[in-house]
Amino acid sequence: MTQATVVRKTAPKSDYKPSDVSPQRRVQRSYTVRLWSVRHSRLLEWFYGRFADAFLMLHPLWKGLGYERVEAPVKFVEKRVKGFMFDCRMCGQCILSSTGMSCPMNCPKQLRNGPCGGVRANGNCEVEPDMPCVWVKAWEGSRNMVHGDAILNVQKPVDQSLRETSAWLRVTAQSAAAREAAVQSEAKP
């Protein structure tokens, strides 16, 4: 049974029929921006690199204010931006740059390391037949990216304690710590 069939059966019965809007069309619209992001993964990869550099330059500000104090406003913005662009689930461990700008948390099974054995012949999901398989799209998007081979890296399981936290701030803090450690190791004779 498709999602459109479920919608049709559960919808309240009335004489009102919206013009030119079918349940199937509504379902397709919900994937439009997500699919655009995959098609433009190379551009988004370039943009994310500049964005990450800018965020890293702001590390002294984040550190001065306190990462815990800036978490809420940054998370608010991150959730809206990534929610619109990638249908982000705010897992707190973003790997979009490794998966062709296709969020693996959109997979109904939330698989982080590739598709299940149930991808349909048309490339759609076995659980949600109207939805393109997240991992088929991830592979397509990764082929456009400069660092597209990162999709082959095995990902760690999702740490549920990081759900609803800012991946942007976490990556920035980790990059800053790595940079500081590298500077200290060079300074030692």
N, C-alpha and C positions, 0 to 999 in steps of 0.2 A: 504494500500500500504506500503510495507516494504522499509526500507532505501536502501537496495540493488537494489530494483526495480527503485527507484528514481535515484540512481547513474547510473544504466544501461541506463535509458531513457535520462538523461541529458548529458551523456558522448558524446564527439564528435565522429562521425562515422569515422572509419579508418580501414585499414587492420591489423593494429598492435594489437596483443592480448598478454599481458604479460603472460608468462608461469607460471602456478601454482598459480596465484593470482586472486581470484574472489572478487567481491565487498563484498560478505558475509564474506569471509575470512579476508578481511581488517577490517571489522567492528568487528569481533571477536578478532583480534589482539589488537584493541584499548582498549579492556577491560581486556587483559591478566594480566597486572601488577596490575591493580585495584583489580582483583579477587585474585591474589596472596596475596595482602595485607590483604584481608579479611580472607583468609585461614590461614595466619600466624599472626593473630591479637594478640595472646598472646605474641609472641616474640616481636612484635612491641610495645605492651603495656609496656613490660619490658624495652625495649630500650628507649621509650619515657620518662619513669620515670627517668632513668639515665640522659637522655639528659636535662630534665627539671631541675633536681638537679644541673647539671653542669652550665646551663644558670643562675640559681639562684645564684650560687657561683660567677658568673661574674657580678652580679648586681652592686657592687661598681665600676667596670670598666664602665658598661653602664651608670651609674649615673654620673660618673666623666666626661666621654666624652659627655654626654647628650643624652638621649634617642632619641631626634629628629635628632641628627647627625648620629646615628648608624641605624636609621630606614631604609634608602635606601639600604645600603649593606646587612643588615640582611634580608630585604624583598626580595631582589634579589635572595639570596640563598634559602630562604624559598619557594619562588614561584617555583623555579626550582625543588627542592627536593620534595615538596608536590605535585607539578604538575605531576611529573613523577610517584610517588608512588600511589597517590590517585586521580589523575585527579582533583586537587584542583582548586577551583574558586576564591580563595583569598577573602573570605567574611569577614575576619578579626575576626571571632568569631568561631574558630575551635572547633568542638565537636567530632572529630574522636575518642577520647578515650572513648566517651559515646556511639558511634554508631558502634562498632565492626570494626573500621578502614574503614568504608564505608562512604564516604562524602555525606551527604544529599543534598548538593547543586548540585550534579550530577542528582538529580531527575528533570525531565523536568518541574515539577510543583514546585520545590524547597520547598518541604514539610519538616519541621524540627521535626515533632512529630509523625512520623509513615506513613505507606503507605496510599494511597488513596483507594477508593473502586474499582479501576480498575485493580488490579494486575491480570494478566492472570493465567490460571490454571497451566501453565508450569513455573510460577514464573517470567515471563518477564513483562516489563512495558506496560501499555496500550497505551501510547503515542508513544514510540519507541519499537515496538514489538521485535526487534532483541537484545535489551538491557535487561540484567537481572535487575529486580527491585532493586533499591538501598536499599530499606528497608527490602526486603527479605534477601539480602546479609548482611545488618547491623545486623539483628537478628542472622543469622548464625555466624557471626564474634563475636558478643557479647557473645554467648554461650561458646566460647573458652577462653574468657578473665577472669582474676581474679575478676575484678570489672565490670563484664558483666551486672549486674543489673542496672547500670547507664543508660542503654538504656530506662528504665522505667521513668526516670525523665523528666518532662515537660520542654521543651526548650523555651526560650523567642524568640519572632520574631526577624528576622535579622535586625540589625541596619545598614541601607545602608550607613550611614556616615562613617562606619569603613571599607568599601570595599577597597581593595587594600592596606591594612595596615598589619603590622606584628602581627599575633596572638601570636607568640613566645615572642616578647617583651612585649606585653600587659599582658600576663599571668605572666611573670617574674616580672614585675612592681607590679602587684596586689598581687602576693605571697610575695614579699619583703615587701610591705606595711602591709600586714596581719601579717607577722612575726615581724616586728618592733612594731606594735600595741600590739601584744601579749607580747613582751618583756617589753614594757612600762607599761602595765597593771599589770604585775608581780612585777615590781619595785615599784609600789605605795603601801604604807602600808595600 
